[in-house]
Amino acid sequence: MAHRQGLTDLNAKSGASSVDSAVGACVGDCPRCCAKMTEEQMKTIFPSASAAKITGVTNAFNSAFEKFELNRCLRKAHFFAQIRQEVGASISALTEDLHYSEAGLKKNFSYFRQNPEEAALYGKTAEHGADPEAIGNRAYANRNGNGSIESGEGYKYRGRGYIQITGKEIYQNVQSQMDARYPGNGLDIVNNVEQVLETKGGMLSAMAYWRWKKLNDRADNGDTGEHVDKITDVVNYYTHTRPDRRTNFDTTKVVFKTAECTNRPK
């Protein structure tokens, strides 16, 4: 009971709301680490987003950030630098585009390199368009917890969301993290995969993925471009957008005033 009172007092001291969370006590004396995010901060990061989207995403983040221990300025800055790249300036949660050409399939997926005749059959050619469902079921069969081609899970659990989660096992692990840290969250992304594209589901699944992958630990290490890259290694290792993610962080570290934070690494 004393521990719970301690959390309440510490949150009140920092100006944060009294969130009933088993984790996420404020650390140190920085008044911003546990502070709720404002819509003005969100607008700076996502300048093309509608007012309704800004309000929804801000509320979704504020409802759960302490539960996933996104309660340090550096953690928030790194988190939103990655989210900004994944959803863009207008906050558009995307589903993985599987409209590959024949050549693209052979370049990106071992299955189609091993089965080039199927790359010609299902990939976009001069004669026909791509078949994304057939592509997903083959490219991701028997990977990341997915079943066989016939199971349809490769296509069902293709990449989606504010951080693109891909594969049945990843969806399950993210759901487990949400349930453990935010009981009663109202989401079931394993059976209702489209929830990952909605505001609440997109934000909470991204936060759960972040916590599950221990990205708070990497975020705590510092605020250089190299530190951004270490997080990108986990979020999207093969991306060509590393420079953009560093640029995003140049914005978010100002938004969250990381240079003034007293909880920076020593």
C-alpha positions as CSV (number, residue, x, y, z in Angstrom):
1,M,0.0,0.0,0.0
2,A,2.9,2.3,0.8
3,H,4.3,1.7,-2.6
4,R,1.1,2.6,-4.4
5,Q,1.0,5.9,-2.3
6,G,4.5,6.6,-3.3
7,L,3.7,6.3,-7.0
8,T,0.7,8.6,-6.6
9,D,2.8,11.2,-4.8
10,L,5.6,11.1,-7.4
11,N,3.2,11.4,-10.3
12,A,1.5,14.3,-8.7
13,K,4.8,16.0,-8.1
14,S,5.7,15.7,-11.8
15,G,2.4,17.1,-13.0
16,A,1.3,13.7,-14.5
17,S,-2.2,12.3,-14.1
18,S,-2.8,9.7,-11.4
19,V,-2.7,6.6,-13.6
20,D,-3.4,3.4,-11.8
21,S,-0.4,1.5,-13.1
22,A,1.8,-1.1,-11.5
23,V,4.8,0.3,-13.4
24,G,6.0,3.7,-14.6
25,A,6.8,5.6,-11.5
26,C,8.6,8.9,-12.3
27,V,12.3,8.6,-12.1
28,G,14.5,11.4,-10.8
29,D,13.4,15.0,-10.6
30,C,12.6,15.9,-14.2
31,P,9.1,17.4,-14.3
32,R,8.5,16.3,-17.9
33,C,9.4,12.6,-17.8
34,C,6.0,11.6,-16.5
35,A,4.1,14.5,-17.9
36,K,1.2,13.9,-20.3
37,M,1.8,14.7,-23.9
38,T,0.1,17.8,-25.2
39,E,-1.7,18.3,-28.5
40,E,0.7,21.0,-29.4
41,Q,3.6,18.6,-29.0
42,M,1.8,16.1,-31.2
43,K,1.2,18.7,-33.9
44,T,4.9,19.6,-34.1
45,I,5.7,16.0,-34.8
46,F,2.8,15.3,-37.1
47,P,2.1,18.7,-38.8
48,S,-0.2,17.3,-41.5
49,A,-2.5,15.3,-39.2
50,S,-6.1,16.4,-38.8
51,A,-7.3,17.9,-35.5
52,A,-9.4,14.7,-34.8
53,K,-6.4,12.5,-35.4
54,I,-4.1,14.6,-33.2
55,T,-6.7,14.4,-30.3
56,G,-7.2,10.7,-30.7
57,V,-3.5,9.8,-30.8
58,T,-2.7,12.2,-27.9
59,N,-5.4,10.6,-25.8
60,A,-4.3,7.1,-26.7
61,F,-0.7,7.8,-25.7
62,N,-1.6,9.5,-22.5
63,S,-3.9,6.7,-21.4
64,A,-1.1,4.1,-21.5
65,F,2.4,5.6,-21.6
66,E,3.2,5.0,-17.9
67,K,2.0,1.4,-18.2
68,F,4.6,0.8,-20.8
69,E,7.2,2.8,-19.0
70,L,7.5,5.5,-21.7
71,N,8.1,7.8,-18.8
72,R,11.4,9.5,-19.7
73,C,12.0,12.3,-22.1
74,L,14.5,10.3,-24.1
75,R,12.2,7.3,-24.4
76,K,9.4,9.5,-25.7
77,A,11.7,11.2,-28.2
78,H,13.0,8.0,-29.6
79,F,9.6,6.4,-29.7
80,F,8.0,9.2,-31.6
81,A,11.0,9.5,-34.0
82,Q,10.3,6.0,-35.1
83,I,6.5,6.4,-35.2
84,R,6.8,9.5,-37.3
85,Q,8.6,7.5,-39.9
86,E,6.2,4.6,-39.9
87,V,2.9,6.7,-40.2
88,G,4.1,9.9,-41.8
89,A,3.2,13.5,-41.0
90,S,-0.5,12.8,-41.3
91,I,-0.5,9.7,-39.0
92,S,-1.7,7.2,-41.6
93,A,-1.4,3.7,-40.2
94,L,-0.5,1.5,-43.2
95,T,-0.9,-2.2,-44.2
96,E,2.1,-3.7,-45.9
97,D,1.9,-3.3,-49.6
98,L,2.4,-6.6,-51.3
99,H,1.9,-5.5,-54.9
100,Y,5.4,-6.6,-55.9
101,S,6.7,-7.1,-59.4
102,E,8.1,-10.5,-60.5
103,A,11.6,-9.1,-60.1
104,G,10.7,-7.5,-56.7
105,L,9.5,-10.8,-55.4
106,K,12.7,-12.6,-56.3
107,K,14.8,-9.8,-54.9
108,N,13.0,-9.6,-51.5
109,F,11.8,-13.1,-50.6
110,S,13.7,-16.3,-50.5
111,Y,10.5,-18.3,-51.3
112,F,10.2,-16.7,-54.7
113,R,13.9,-17.0,-55.5
114,Q,13.5,-20.7,-54.9
115,N,10.2,-20.8,-56.9
116,P,10.7,-18.3,-59.7
117,E,7.8,-19.7,-61.7
118,E,5.5,-18.6,-58.9
119,A,7.1,-15.1,-58.9
120,A,6.0,-14.9,-62.5
121,L,2.6,-16.2,-61.7
122,Y,1.8,-14.0,-58.7
123,G,4.0,-10.9,-59.2
124,K,3.1,-7.9,-61.4
125,T,4.2,-8.4,-65.0
126,A,3.3,-6.7,-68.3
127,E,0.5,-9.2,-68.7
128,H,-1.2,-9.0,-65.2
129,G,-1.2,-7.3,-61.9
130,A,0.1,-8.7,-58.6
131,D,-1.9,-11.1,-56.4
132,P,-1.0,-9.8,-52.9
133,E,-2.9,-12.5,-51.0
134,A,-1.0,-15.3,-52.8
135,I,2.2,-13.4,-52.3
136,G,1.7,-12.9,-48.6
137,N,0.8,-16.5,-47.9
138,R,3.9,-17.7,-49.7
139,A,6.4,-15.1,-48.6
140,Y,5.5,-15.4,-44.9
141,A,4.5,-19.1,-44.7
142,N,6.1,-20.9,-41.8
143,R,7.8,-17.7,-40.5
144,N,7.2,-15.7,-37.3
145,G,4.7,-18.2,-36.1
146,N,2.6,-18.4,-39.3
147,G,1.3,-21.7,-40.6
148,S,1.6,-23.1,-44.1
149,I,0.6,-21.4,-47.3
150,E,-2.8,-23.1,-47.0
151,S,-3.4,-21.5,-43.5
152,G,-3.6,-18.1,-45.0
153,E,-1.8,-16.6,-42.0
154,G,1.1,-15.1,-44.1
155,Y,-1.4,-12.7,-45.6
156,K,-3.6,-12.3,-42.5
157,Y,-0.6,-11.3,-40.3
158,R,1.2,-9.1,-42.8
159,G,2.7,-5.9,-41.5
160,R,0.4,-3.3,-40.1
161,G,0.2,-0.4,-37.7
162,Y,2.1,2.5,-36.1
163,I,5.1,0.1,-35.9
164,Q,4.7,-2.5,-38.6
165,I,4.2,-5.8,-36.7
166,T,4.4,-8.8,-39.0
167,G,3.7,-12.5,-38.3
168,K,1.2,-14.3,-36.0
169,E,3.8,-14.8,-33.3
170,I,4.6,-11.1,-33.2
171,Y,0.9,-10.2,-33.0
172,Q,0.5,-12.7,-30.2
173,N,3.5,-11.4,-28.2
174,V,2.3,-7.8,-28.6
175,Q,-1.2,-8.8,-27.4
176,S,0.3,-10.6,-24.4
177,Q,2.3,-7.5,-23.6
178,M,-0.8,-5.3,-23.8
179,D,-2.8,-7.7,-21.6
180,A,0.0,-7.9,-19.0
181,R,0.6,-4.2,-18.7
182,Y,-2.9,-2.8,-19.6
183,P,-5.5,-5.3,-18.4
184,G,-8.9,-4.6,-19.9
185,N,-7.5,-2.7,-22.8
186,G,-10.4,-3.9,-25.1
187,L,-8.1,-5.0,-27.9
188,D,-7.7,-8.4,-29.5
189,I,-5.4,-7.9,-32.4
190,V,-4.7,-11.6,-33.0
191,N,-8.3,-12.2,-34.0
192,N,-9.2,-8.7,-35.1
193,V,-6.0,-7.7,-37.0
194,E,-7.5,-4.5,-38.4
195,Q,-7.6,-3.0,-34.9
196,V,-3.9,-2.3,-35.4
197,L,-4.9,0.3,-38.0
198,E,-7.2,2.2,-35.6
199,T,-5.9,5.0,-33.4
200,K,-6.1,3.1,-30.1
201,G,-4.9,-0.2,-31.5
202,G,-2.1,1.4,-33.5
203,M,-0.7,3.4,-30.6
204,L,-1.1,0.7,-27.9
205,S,0.3,-2.1,-30.1
206,A,3.3,0.1,-30.9
207,M,3.9,0.9,-27.2
208,A,3.6,-2.8,-26.4
209,Y,6.0,-3.8,-29.2
210,W,8.4,-1.1,-27.9
211,R,8.3,-2.5,-24.3
212,W,8.4,-6.1,-25.4
213,K,11.6,-5.5,-27.5
214,K,13.2,-3.6,-24.6
215,L,13.6,-0.5,-26.6
216,N,13.3,1.7,-23.5
217,D,16.7,0.3,-22.6
218,R,18.3,1.4,-25.9
219,A,16.5,4.8,-25.7
220,D,18.1,5.4,-22.3
221,N,21.6,5.2,-23.7
222,G,21.6,8.6,-25.4
223,D,20.6,11.0,-28.1
224,T,23.0,10.7,-30.9
225,G,22.3,9.5,-34.4
226,E,24.0,6.2,-33.5
227,H,21.5,5.7,-30.7
228,V,18.7,6.3,-33.1
229,D,20.2,3.7,-35.5
230,K,20.4,1.1,-32.6
231,I,16.7,1.4,-32.2
232,T,16.1,1.3,-36.0
233,D,18.0,-2.0,-36.0
234,V,15.1,-3.5,-34.1
235,V,12.2,-1.7,-35.6
236,N,13.2,-2.0,-39.3
237,Y,16.7,-3.3,-39.8
238,Y,16.6,-3.3,-43.6
239,T,15.0,0.1,-44.1
240,H,16.5,2.8,-46.3
241,T,15.1,5.5,-44.0
242,R,17.8,5.6,-41.4
243,P,18.7,9.3,-42.2
244,D,15.0,10.2,-42.0
245,R,14.6,8.6,-38.6
246,R,17.6,10.6,-37.4
247,T,16.0,13.8,-38.7
248,N,12.8,12.9,-37.0
249,F,14.7,12.6,-33.7
250,D,16.2,16.0,-34.2
251,T,12.6,17.3,-34.0
252,T,11.4,15.0,-31.2
253,K,14.4,15.6,-28.9
254,V,13.5,19.3,-29.0
255,V,9.8,18.6,-28.5
256,F,10.6,16.7,-25.3
257,K,13.5,18.9,-24.2
258,T,15.8,16.0,-23.8
259,A,18.8,18.3,-23.3
260,E,17.2,19.7,-20.2
261,C,16.2,16.3,-18.8
262,T,17.9,15.3,-15.5
263,N,17.4,11.6,-16.3
264,R,19.9,11.5,-19.1
265,P,22.6,8.9,-19.1
266,K,25.7,9.8,-17.1
